[in-house]
Amino acid sequence: MNGDARQDFALAFLSILFEGAPFILLGTLISGFIDIYLPKGAMDRFLPKNKTLSVMVAGLLGAVFPVCECAVVPVIRRLVGKGLPMSCALTYMLAAPIVNPITALSTWKAFQGQAPWMMVGGRLLLGYLVAVGVGLVVARIPLRKVLRKSLADKIEGEMEEEHIHSEDSGCCGHDHSHEHGHSHTEKDDSRLIAAMRSAQKDFVDVGVYFTIGVAITALFNTGIAPGAVWLDSLAGNVLAAPAALMALAFILSLCSTSDAFIAATLAKFTWSAKLAFLVLGPMLDVKLIFLYQTVMRRKFILALSASLFVVIWLVAVAWEMWIAKGVAP
């Protein structure tokens, strides 16, 4: 790698790192406060009791708590620990970067003059349906087959401890926390410090994986992507065009709030191929693969990745072959 190539790599690496790091920081700060301040079982009380309805509602939470894909992973780690079912957590994790007002606005702005409302509607609808579909499937899978062993052990241990504590505290109707001599200010300060320490730990854990993903992305952008004529040659192929843009979205690892501006410039590609690019990217890219490893088992990540790619590709191809051309299936 010569001097110019090293400089290009450094610039690409730092630009992606500085773009994503604030969202990582935001996500870990939120996760720290969730860890300390959010009562256990709070999410269960918020969501419907019906599993299917709870997954469907979780897919819409991004409209209330809009976060990008960089910030949502550390938040999910804490929400699962606080009692949020894994099916709902995964649905929110996949849907929130797409089904939120910030992403909708950026997509509408980027596609001015290119049927923006159709692109916005298609992106939000497909993103929501795919996320809910994954959540409904995960609802039938044991927790230990989804989460990393250390995280699953911790969650199950906390659930068992909470159950024992609830039985022990049933001896009378009084609160047994007898704390004297401590002001509310001291308690608040100690909880704030604990929240910041929790956030710091999450930031270090997630930041390592994020940095590795960023390095791979920067290497592709500076060493492989320039002069890649294969993209243009695939643009007219109904089957290959969506797959090519999905592979590009996976490697470029763009933020969901800015990826539409890249997709809008790919004039040779069809609407359905661009839609595949915009839906897969926020759910699955190089940096997310490394971030997912902080929460989920590698086998599950592999199965999830393959499923997302195949389902989104099939929808894009079906749209282009039958709906867009007005041919009945």
C-alpha positions in Angstrom: 0.0 0.0 0.0 1.6 3.2 -1.2 1.5 6.6 0.5 -1.6 7.9 -1.3 -3.4 4.6 -0.7 -2.6 4.8 3.0 -3.8 8.3 3.2 -7.1 7.4 1.4 -7.6 4.5 3.8 -6.9 6.7 6.8 -9.4 9.4 5.6 -12.1 6.8 4.8 -11.5 5.0 8.2 -11.7 8.2 10.2 -14.7 9.6 8.3 -16.7 6.4 8.9 -15.5 6.1 12.5 -16.5 9.7 13.3 -19.8 9.3 11.6 -20.7 6.2 13.6 -19.0 6.8 17.0 -21.5 9.5 18.2 -24.3 7.0 17.7 -22.4 4.3 19.5 -21.8 6.7 22.4 -25.5 7.7 22.4 -26.6 4.1 22.4 -24.3 3.1 25.2 -25.3 6.1 27.3 -28.9 5.0 26.8 -28.0 1.5 27.7 -26.3 2.6 30.8 -29.3 4.5 32.1 -31.6 1.6 31.1 -29.4 -0.7 33.2 -29.6 1.4 36.3 -32.9 3.3 36.1 -35.3 1.1 34.2 -37.2 -1.3 36.6 -37.2 -5.0 35.7 -40.3 -6.1 33.8 -41.1 -2.5 32.7 -41.1 -3.4 29.0 -43.3 -6.4 29.7 -45.9 -4.1 31.2 -45.7 -1.7 28.2 -46.1 -4.3 25.5 -49.3 -6.4 24.8 -49.5 -9.8 26.5 -50.2 -11.5 23.2 -46.9 -12.6 21.6 -47.8 -11.7 18.1 -49.2 -8.3 19.0 -46.2 -7.5 21.1 -43.8 -8.3 18.2 -46.0 -6.1 15.9 -45.9 -3.2 18.4 -42.1 -3.6 18.8 -41.7 -3.1 15.1 -43.2 0.4 15.5 -41.2 1.5 18.5 -38.6 3.2 16.2 -41.3 5.9 15.6 -41.1 6.7 19.3 -37.5 5.9 20.0 -35.7 6.6 16.7 -32.1 5.2 16.7 -29.7 4.2 13.9 -28.3 0.8 13.6 -25.1 1.8 15.4 -26.9 2.9 18.5 -29.5 0.2 18.7 -27.3 -2.9 19.5 -26.1 -1.8 23.0 -29.6 -0.7 23.8 -30.9 -4.1 23.0 -28.4 -5.8 25.3 -29.9 -3.9 28.3 -33.6 -4.2 27.3 -33.3 -7.9 27.0 -31.6 -7.9 30.5 -34.6 -5.9 31.8 -37.1 -8.5 30.7 -37.9 -7.5 27.0 -38.6 -10.8 25.1 -35.9 -11.6 22.6 -38.4 -11.7 19.8 -39.5 -8.1 20.5 -35.9 -7.0 21.0 -34.8 -8.4 17.7 -37.8 -6.9 15.9 -37.1 -3.5 17.4 -33.3 -3.8 16.5 -34.1 -4.6 12.9 -37.0 -2.2 12.4 -35.9 0.9 14.4 -33.2 2.1 12.0 -35.7 2.1 9.1 -39.1 2.7 10.7 -38.4 6.0 12.2 -39.2 9.6 11.1 -35.5 10.6 10.6 -34.9 7.9 8.1 -38.2 8.6 6.4 -37.4 12.3 6.0 -33.8 11.6 4.7 -35.1 9.1 2.2 -37.8 11.5 1.0 -35.3 14.3 0.6 -32.8 12.1 -1.3 -35.3 10.8 -3.8 -36.7 14.2 -4.9 -37.8 13.8 -8.5 -37.7 10.0 -8.2 -41.1 9.1 -6.8 -40.0 9.9 -3.2 -43.2 8.8 -1.5 -43.2 5.4 -3.2 -39.6 4.9 -2.1 -40.3 6.0 1.5 -43.5 3.9 1.8 -41.9 0.9 0.2 -38.8 1.1 2.5 -40.8 1.6 5.7 -43.3 -1.2 4.8 -40.8 -3.8 3.7 -38.5 -3.0 6.7 -41.4 -3.4 9.1 -42.7 -6.6 7.6 -39.2 -8.2 7.5 -38.5 -7.3 11.1 -41.8 -8.5 12.3 -41.4 -11.8 10.4 -38.0 -12.4 12.0 -39.5 -11.6 15.4 -42.3 -14.1 15.0 -39.8 -16.8 14.1 -37.5 -16.0 16.9 -40.4 -16.2 19.4 -40.4 -19.9 18.8 -36.6 -20.4 19.3 -35.1 -21.0 22.8 -33.2 -18.1 24.2 -30.0 -20.0 24.5 -29.9 -20.6 20.7 -30.1 -16.9 20.1 -28.0 -15.1 22.7 -24.4 -15.6 23.6 -23.9 -18.1 26.5 -22.6 -15.5 28.9 -25.6 -13.1 28.3 -28.1 -16.0 28.4 -26.6 -17.2 31.7 -26.8 -13.7 33.2 -30.4 -13.1 32.1 -31.6 -16.5 33.4 -29.7 -16.0 36.6 -31.3 -12.6 37.2 -34.7 -14.0 36.4 -34.2 -16.8 38.9 -32.9 -14.4 41.5 -35.9 -12.1 40.9 -38.3 -15.0 41.3 -36.7 -16.0 44.6 -36.7 -12.5 45.9 -40.3 -12.0 45.0 -41.2 -15.1 47.0 -39.1 -14.1 50.0 -40.5 -10.6 50.1 -44.0 -12.0 50.3 -43.9 -12.5 54.0 -45.5 -9.2 54.7 -46.8 -6.1 52.9 -43.9 -3.8 53.9 -40.9 -2.6 52.1 -37.7 -4.0 53.6 -35.2 -1.5 52.3 -34.3 0.3 55.5 -31.8 2.9 54.3 -31.1 5.7 56.8 -28.8 8.7 56.8 -28.6 9.0 53.0 -30.1 11.9 51.2 -31.9 11.7 47.9 -29.0 13.6 46.3 -26.5 11.0 47.4 -28.6 8.2 46.1 -29.1 10.0 42.8 -25.4 10.7 42.5 -24.5 7.0 43.1 -27.0 5.8 40.6 -25.8 8.3 38.0 -22.2 7.2 38.5 -23.3 3.5 38.2 -25.1 4.4 35.0 -22.0 6.1 33.5 -19.8 3.1 34.5 -22.3 0.7 32.8 -22.3 2.9 29.7 -18.5 3.0 29.7 -18.2 -0.8 29.8 -20.7 -1.1 27.0 -18.9 1.5 24.9 -15.6 -0.4 25.2 -17.2 -3.8 24.4 -19.1 -2.5 21.4 -16.4 -0.1 20.2 -13.9 -2.8 19.6 -16.2 -4.7 17.2 -17.3 -1.5 15.6 -13.7 -0.4 14.9 -13.0 -3.7 13.2 -16.0 -3.4 11.0 -15.1 0.2 10.1 -11.5 -0.9 9.1 -12.9 -3.6 6.7 -15.3 -1.1 5.2 -12.7 1.6 4.7 -10.4 -1.0 3.1 -13.1 -2.0 0.6 -14.0 1.6 -0.2 -10.5 2.7 -1.0 -8.9 -0.5 -2.3 -11.7 -2.4 -4.1 -14.7 -0.2 -4.9 -12.9 2.4 -7.0 -13.2 1.4 -10.7 -15.6 -1.4 -9.9 -17.3 -1.6 -13.3 -19.1 -4.8 -12.2 -21.9 -2.7 -10.7 -22.8 -1.0 -13.9 -22.7 -4.4 -15.8 -25.2 -5.9 -13.3 -27.6 -3.0 -13.3 -29.8 -4.4 -16.1 -30.1 -7.9 -14.8 -33.3 -8.5 -12.9 -31.9 -11.3 -10.7 -28.4 -9.9 -10.2 -29.1 -6.2 -9.7 -30.8 -6.4 -6.2 -28.1 -8.9 -5.1 -25.3 -6.6 -6.2 -26.8 -3.6 -4.4 -27.4 -5.6 -1.3 -23.8 -6.8 -1.3 -22.8 -3.2 -1.8 -24.9 -2.1 1.2 -23.4 -4.8 3.3 -19.9 -3.7 2.6 -20.3 0.1 2.6 -21.9 0.0 6.1 -23.7 3.3 5.6 -25.9 4.9 8.3 -29.6 4.5 7.8 -30.0 8.3 8.0 -27.7 8.9 5.0 -27.7 5.8 2.8 -30.6 7.1 0.7 -28.4 9.8 -0.7 -26.1 7.1 -2.1 -28.9 4.9 -3.4 -30.5 7.9 -5.2 -27.3 8.4 -7.3 -27.4 4.8 -8.7 -29.5 5.9 -11.7 -28.9 2.7 -13.8 -30.5 0.5 -11.2 -34.2 -0.2 -10.9 -36.5 1.0 -8.1 -36.7 -2.5 -6.6 -32.9 -2.9 -6.5 -32.5 0.4 -4.7 -35.2 -0.7 -2.2 -33.3 -3.9 -1.5 -30.2 -1.7 -0.9 -32.1 0.6 1.6 -33.7 -2.3 3.5 -30.8 -4.7 3.9 -28.2 -2.1 4.8 -29.6 -0.9 8.1 -30.3 -4.6 9.1 -27.1 -6.2 8.0 -23.7 -4.8 7.2 -20.0 -5.4 8.0 -20.0 -3.4 11.2 -23.3 -4.8 12.4 -22.0 -8.4 12.0 -19.3 -7.5 14.6 -21.7 -5.6 16.8 -24.2 -8.5 16.7 -21.5 -10.7 18.1 -21.7 -8.8 21.4 -25.3 -10.1 21.8 -26.0 -13.1 19.7 -24.5 -16.5 18.9 -22.5 -16.8 15.7 -24.6 -19.6 14.3 -27.8 -17.5 14.8 -26.1 -14.5 13.2 -25.2 -16.6 10.1 -28.8 -17.9 9.9 -30.2 -14.5 10.3 -27.9 -13.0 7.7 -28.8 -15.6 5.1 -32.5 -15.3 5.8 -32.5 -11.5 5.5 -30.6 -11.6 2.3 -32.8 -14.2 0.7 -36.1 -12.7 1.8 -35.3 -9.2 0.7 -33.8 -10.4 -2.6 -37.0 -12.4 -3.4 -39.2 -9.5 -2.7 -37.1 -7.2 -4.9 -37.1 -9.7 -7.8 -40.8 -10.5 -7.4 -41.6 -6.8 -7.6 -39.5 -6.2 -10.6 -40.7 -9.3 -12.5 -44.4 -9.2 -11.8 -45.6 -6.0 -10.1 -43.5 -3.4 -11.8 -44.1 -4.8 -15.2 -47.8 -5.4 -14.6 -47.5 -9.1 -15.2 -49.6 -11.4 -13.0 -47.7 -13.9 -11.0 
